[in-house]
Amino acid sequence: MLGYNTKVCQSKQIDTADLNGDKVMMNLDKGKYFALNSVGSHIWDMMIEEIYVKDLIKILLKEYNVNKKTCESNVLNYLGVLENEELITIK
């Protein structure tokens, strides 16, 4: 289950391409395409190596004008979608 002390990382099975600052990805196992906006792409890039969810949130709070509660909720929801689609691994 995802939480602040969970480590997340990109799945190695995902083929990703950069498209004007956004990411387009394909889960080769599922044959599904995904598109990420600039914020989602930034989070994706931060997950090249394992990173704690709490550290992702700290970075985003420094870089974007968003309140902590909204940031935490949005990040956890977003990571949950990525996990459900098997785009990330969690530890």
Salt bridges, closest charged atoms under 4 A:
ASP18 OD1 - LYS23 NZ 3.94
ASP45 OD1 - LYS23 NZ 3.26
GLU50 OE1 - LYS7 NZ 3.81
GLU50 OE2 - LYS91 NZ 2.94
GLU63 OE1 - HIS42 NE2 2.54
GLU72 OE2 - LYS68 NZ 3.94
GLU85 OE1 - LYS30 NZ 3.87
GLU85 OE1 - LYS32 NZ 3.00
